Amino acid sequence: MSKKDKYAEEYEKLKREIIIDKVNEVIKKDPVNYREGLEEIGFTWFDDEYDSEEEEEKTAVPMNDRQDSLAAYFEGRVELSEKLLADLQAEKHSEEPNYPLIRKYFRAGNQQLKNLLLYGLEKDPTDPDFLSDLSFFHEFSNMLPELIDRYMRACRMENDLQKFSELVQDFYYATIEDGYDALQTLRNLFDEESDKRKIIDFLISEHKTQDDQVVML
């Protein structure tokens, strides 16, 4: 490494250390209302809500019989049925799914939609699609205890270790923003010598390594 490159690397390292020190100082000074302090040292906040999505949802209408059937159910005009479950899955995996139409019922926390997802999980408790949809629903209508219960049940029942590992990671990311550490909870659920426990311990180690790397940046 040339002397110029070495100095450039040291300079970038020093800049990162200064920024981290400033951020820590702001948060320590006011751990609750720290946004203004961070803005004063140059941070910019971006709104992650997509207005265009909401505009699409407002004008979304059913474009075929399947979508019309789902909308009728979400609006309480037809009863829950296995056909509706198949329609929801078919719509999601179709070549041109009407995402705005379906998404607006998620955003509204539609109880009929929630019932349909729970019905799907009663039929197949380890289905990753239904669990993922339930997690998405939770983003708009908090249902943390039910979400935890469904993921815990799925993790107990899933015997395919690859699928189990994916479920565990989905569970972790679906609930961590709520302050719930799914990895630690699951760690206490399985025997120390079991394959499931070994997978969980590995994932905990991986997340710790990632967190340590972020702190070092």
N, C-alpha and C positions, 0 to 999 in steps of 0.2 A: 504494500500500500504506500502511495506517495505521501510526502509530508502534507501536500495540499488536501488530499483526500482524508487524511487523518484529522486535520484541523476541521474540515467540513463535518465529519462524523461527530467529533467532539462538540462542535457548535450545535448540531441538531439534538444531541443528547442533552446538552445544557438547556436548550429551549424547552424540551419536553419536561425536564425537571422543574423549570421555572413555572410552566403552565400548571403542572400537577400541584406544586406548592401553593399557587394562587387559588386554584379550585378548592383545595383542602382548607385554606384560610377562610374563604367565603362561606363554605358550608359549616365550618366550625363556628363562625361568628353568628350565623343564623341558619340552623339546620332545617327550619320549616319554610321560611320565605327567602330562599336563596336565589331565585330566578333573577331578580333585579341586580343582585350583586354580580352574578355571572355575566349578565348583559354589560355591566360596567367594565368588565375586563375583556370584552370583545366577543362573547358568545352570542349566537343568533338562534332564535327558536323558530322552528318550522311547524306549521299546523299539518298534522298527518291525516286530517279528515279530507276526503276527496269530494268536493262539492259536485263535481261532474257526475260521480256515481249516484249521488242522491237525486240529481236532476234526471238521470236516466231512469231511476226507480219510479219517480213520480209519473212518468209517461209510459212505463212498461205495461203491456197488456198481453194476454195469452195469444199465441200465434198458431196453436194447433190444438187438437182435442186433448192431448195429454196435459198440456199446460192449463187448458181450461178446466180440466178435472181437478188438478192440484189447486188452482186458485179457488175453485168452488169449495174444496175441503177447507182451505185456510180461512175462508170467509164464513165457515159454519153452515154451508148449504148442503153438504153431503157428509155421511158418516165415515169414520175411520175404517179402512179395509186393507187387506194385503195387496190388493191391486194398486192402491195409492202408494204404498211402499215401493212397489216395482216401478211405478210411474216416476217417483222421485229419483230413483237410481238411474232409470233410463234417461231422464232429462239431464242429469249431471254428466252422464257419459255419452251423450249424443254428440253429433258432429258440430251442431250449432246450438248449444244450450242457451236458454233465455236467462242468463245470469241476473240481469237487473230485476226481472220479475220475482225470482226466487229470493234474491238477496233482500228485497224490501220487506219480506215477511220475517227474515232473520233480524233485520234492523229494528223492526217493530216489536220484537219479542213475542211473536205470535204463539199463543198457547197451543193452537191446533198443530202447528209445526213441531213444537216441542214434544207433544204427545206422539206424533208420528215417528220422531227420532227415538224416543224411549220405547215405542212399540218395536222398532227395528232392532234395538238392543236386547229386548226380551227374546226375540227370535234368534239373534246371533250376538251374544254378549261381547265377543272379541272382535267384532267387525270394525276395522280401523276407519272406514268411511263414516259410519254412524257416530263413532267417538269423536272424530275430527269435526263433524257437523255440530255435535253437541258442544264442543269446545268453542266453535265459532258463535253459536247461539249465546253462550255464556259471556262473550264479549259485549253483547248488547243488553242482556238480561241476566244479572248475576244469579247463578245457581251453583255456587261452589260446592256445597255439601253433596248435591246429587252428582256433579261431575266427578268428584273424588270417589264417590261410591261406585260409579260405573267403571272408572278406570281401575280401581282396586279389584273389582270383580273380574275384569278382563285379564289383569295381570295374574291373578290366581289361576284362572282357567286355561290360559294360553300355554300349551306345552311345546310348541315349535319355538326353539330358542331364538332364532333370527327374528321371528315376528314378536316374540316377547321383548327383545331388546328394543325394537322399534316402538312398541307400545309404551315401554318405560320412558323412552325419550320424549314421545308425544305427551305423555302424562306430565312430565317435568315441565316442558315448555308451556303447556296449557294452563298451569297453575302457579308457576313461580312468581308471576307479576302480582298475584294475590298474597304473596308472602308465605306460600305453602311449599315446602321442600319435599316433593314426592319421592326423591331418591332416598332420603334419610328415613322416611316412613316405610318404604318398601324394604329397606335394608333390615329393619326389625321384624319384617313379616316372614322372611325365609331363613331356613337353617343355614348356619355358617358354611357348611360343606356342600350345599346344594349348588347346582349349576346356575340357578336363577340368582342366588346371592352373589356368586362370583361375577356375573354380568353386571349386577348393580354396583358392586365394589369397583369394578373396572370403570364404569361410567362416572362414578363419583370422583375417581382419580383423574379421569380425562377432564372433567369440568374444573377441578382444582387447578390443573395445569393451565387450562385456558384462562382462568381468572388471574393466575399469577403472571401470565404473559401480558394481559391487559394492564395490570398494575405497573408493570415494568415499562410500558410504552410512554 
